[in-house]
Amino acid sequence: MMRTKIFPMVNRNIASYTSAGEYTPSYLKETAKELISFVDETASNVKALEDELKSIKSLPSYKEKSLALLKNCISLQEKIRGGYDAIEGKLDTTLFFYPKYRELFFRLDF
């Protein structure tokens, strides 16, 4: 989902933030730089998680697979979640095609 939905949406926003070229306000330039940094970091964590999952498939027993998941993948998932939270904090809430965590927990109009 990060590669197919979130990264393209963020890239469109970065492009819109910097579309005015030299006339782009400095706060938008800074936001675009921060978003690029968050996306780069999150993308590298997604790649590391994918590589780790591929390597876990080759382990011989379910016990070894479970321990490898616990040891390696949980921390990568937490890093990905942290990167996503940072991205989510910089973008307008109307851009997201699903509810944010605070909307899930605190929305009362069900």
C-alpha positions in Angstrom: 0.0 0.0 0.0 2.9 2.3 0.7 4.2 2.0 -2.8 0.9 1.9 -4.6 -1.2 4.5 -2.7 0.8 6.6 -0.2 4.1 7.4 -2.0 2.3 8.5 -5.3 0.0 10.7 -3.3 2.9 12.3 -1.4 4.8 12.8 -4.7 1.8 14.6 -6.2 1.8 16.9 -3.1 5.5 17.6 -3.3 5.1 18.5 -7.0 2.2 20.8 -6.2 4.2 22.4 -3.3 7.1 23.2 -5.6 5.2 24.0 -8.8 5.7 27.7 -8.5 9.4 27.3 -8.9 11.4 30.3 -7.5 8.1 31.9 -6.3 7.3 29.0 -4.0 7.0 30.2 -0.4 9.9 29.0 1.8 7.6 27.1 4.2 6.3 25.0 1.3 9.8 24.3 0.1 10.7 23.2 3.7 7.7 21.0 3.9 8.5 19.4 0.6 12.1 18.7 1.8 10.8 17.1 5.0 8.3 15.0 3.0 11.1 13.8 0.7 13.2 12.9 3.6 10.3 11.0 5.3 9.5 9.2 2.0 13.1 8.2 1.4 13.5 6.8 4.9 10.2 5.0 4.8 10.9 3.6 1.3 14.2 2.2 2.5 12.5 0.6 5.5 9.8 -0.9 3.2 12.6 -2.4 1.0 14.4 -3.8 4.1 11.1 -5.4 5.3 10.5 -7.0 1.9 14.0 -8.4 1.8 13.7 -9.7 5.3 10.4 -11.4 4.5 11.9 -13.0 1.4 14.8 -14.4 3.5 12.5 -15.7 6.2 10.7 -17.8 3.6 13.8 -19.9 3.1 14.1 -20.8 6.8 13.4 -24.5 7.4 11.1 -24.5 10.5 8.1 -22.5 11.6 9.9 -21.8 14.9 12.8 -20.2 13.1 10.5 -18.2 10.9 8.5 -17.0 13.9 11.6 -15.9 15.8 13.0 -14.1 12.7 9.7 -12.3 12.3 9.7 -11.3 15.9 13.4 -10.3 15.9 13.6 -8.4 12.6 10.2 -7.6 11.1 8.4 -6.0 14.1 11.0 -3.3 14.5 11.0 -2.5 10.7 7.2 -2.3 10.8 7.4 0.2 13.7 9.9 2.3 11.7 7.6 2.2 8.7 4.6 3.3 10.9 6.7 6.1 12.4 7.6 7.3 8.9 4.0 7.2 7.8 2.9 9.1 10.9 5.5 11.8 10.1 4.1 12.0 6.5 0.5 12.0 7.7 1.3 14.9 10.1 2.6 17.1 7.2 -0.3 16.6 4.8 -3.8 17.9 4.7 -6.3 15.3 6.1 -8.6 15.6 3.1 -5.9 14.0 0.9 -6.2 10.6 2.6 -8.5 8.0 1.2 -9.1 6.3 4.5 -9.6 7.6 8.1 -6.6 8.6 10.2 -6.1 7.0 13.6 -7.5 9.9 15.6 -10.7 9.7 13.4 -11.0 6.0 14.1 -10.7 6.5 17.9 -12.5 9.8 18.5 -15.1 10.1 15.8 -18.6 10.0 17.2 -20.8 10.2 14.1 -21.1 6.5 13.3 
